[in-house]
Amino acid sequence: MARYGMVIDTKRCVGCNACSVNCKITNNLPETNWWTRVLTEGGDEIDTPAGVFPDVSMRYITVGCQHCENPACTKVCPVGATYKDPETGVVRQDYDKCIGCRMCMAACPYTGVRSFNWEEPKYPVDH
C-alpha cells in the first residue's frame, strides 16, 4: 500500500506559516482552527524564542494531522463518514455522510485536528 506523507526540512523552515495558511484555506477551516501549526521551542505564542536575552535561539516545529496508522477517529464514527483511504493512508471525511455527532473530535488524541464548519468558505481577503 502506498502512503502519502509530508516531509518538512526543519533546518530550512523560517516560520512563515505558508503551510498553515494553505491547509486552512484548502480545508475551509473556521477562523479559530489551525490543523497545521508552526510552534517554537520558547513558548506557546507565535515566534517565541528559547533562552534568555542575549542568549536566545529560534527553532520552528511544524505540527499537522498525523494521518494515523490506526486512527481512533475512524473507529468511533457511527456512519462511516470518517475513514482511512486504503490506497493513500490519508484519513478523510465524507461530508455527505457526516451527521455532525463529533465523535471523531472526541476520539482524536491530537488537539485541534478534527473540527466542523458547516458554512461556505469565507476568505479574509478578496481573491
C-alpha positions in Angstrom: 0.0 0.0 0.0 1.3 3.4 -0.9 1.2 6.1 1.8 1.3 9.8 1.4 3.4 11.9 3.8 4.6 15.4 4.2 8.2 16.0 4.9 9.3 19.3 6.3 13.0 20.2 6.4 13.1 21.8 9.9 16.6 23.2 9.2 15.1 25.3 6.3 11.8 26.3 8.0 11.7 30.1 8.6 8.3 30.0 10.4 6.5 31.8 7.6 3.3 29.8 8.2 2.6 29.4 4.5 1.9 25.7 5.1 -0.6 26.6 7.8 -2.4 29.1 5.7 -2.6 26.7 2.7 -4.0 24.0 4.9 -6.6 26.4 6.4 -7.8 27.6 3.0 -7.8 24.1 1.4 -9.8 22.6 4.2 -12.2 25.5 4.8 -11.4 25.7 8.5 -13.1 28.2 10.8 -11.2 31.3 11.9 -10.1 29.8 15.2 -8.9 26.4 13.9 -5.5 25.6 12.5 -4.7 22.0 11.6 -1.2 22.7 10.6 0.7 24.9 13.1 4.2 26.2 13.4 5.4 26.1 17.0 8.6 27.4 18.6 10.6 26.0 21.5 10.3 29.2 23.6 6.6 29.1 24.3 3.0 28.8 23.1 2.8 32.2 21.4 3.9 32.6 17.8 7.7 33.3 17.3 8.7 32.9 21.0 12.4 32.4 21.2 14.0 29.9 23.6 16.5 31.1 26.2 17.2 34.4 28.0 18.4 37.5 26.3 21.1 37.8 24.9 21.4 34.0 24.6 18.3 33.3 22.6 17.5 30.9 19.7 14.6 30.3 17.5 13.6 26.8 16.3 10.4 26.1 14.4 8.5 22.9 14.8 5.7 22.2 12.3 2.8 20.1 13.5 0.0 18.8 11.3 -2.5 16.0 11.1 -0.7 12.7 11.7 -2.9 10.5 9.4 -2.5 7.8 12.0 -1.8 4.2 11.1 -4.6 3.1 13.3 -6.9 6.2 13.6 -9.2 6.3 16.6 -11.5 8.8 14.7 -12.5 6.2 12.1 -13.5 3.6 14.7 -16.0 5.8 16.5 -17.8 7.2 13.5 -21.3 5.7 13.6 -22.0 6.2 9.9 -18.5 5.6 8.4 -18.1 9.2 7.3 -14.6 9.3 8.7 -12.4 6.7 7.0 -8.9 5.9 6.0 -8.2 5.9 2.3 -6.9 2.4 1.6 -4.8 3.5 -1.3 -3.1 6.5 0.2 -3.4 6.1 4.0 -4.9 9.6 4.3 -7.6 10.0 6.9 -10.6 11.5 5.2 -14.2 12.5 5.8 -17.2 12.1 3.5 -19.1 15.3 4.3 -22.3 14.0 2.7 -22.4 11.1 5.2 -21.4 13.0 8.3 -24.2 13.6 10.8 -22.2 16.0 13.0 -22.1 13.9 16.1 -18.4 15.0 16.6 -17.3 11.6 18.0 -14.2 11.8 15.8 -13.3 15.0 17.5 -13.6 13.4 20.9 -11.6 10.3 19.9 -8.7 12.1 18.3 -5.7 12.2 20.6 -4.3 15.3 18.8 -5.7 18.7 19.9 -7.3 20.7 17.1 -7.0 18.2 14.3 -10.7 17.5 13.9 -13.2 20.3 13.6 -16.6 21.2 12.0 -17.5 24.1 9.7 -21.0 23.9 8.2 -20.6 27.3 6.5 -19.5 28.1 2.9 -15.8 29.1 2.7 -15.0 32.6 3.9 -11.8 34.3 2.9 -10.4 37.3 4.8 -9.3 39.0 1.6 -10.8 39.1 -1.9 -9.2 36.7 -4.4 
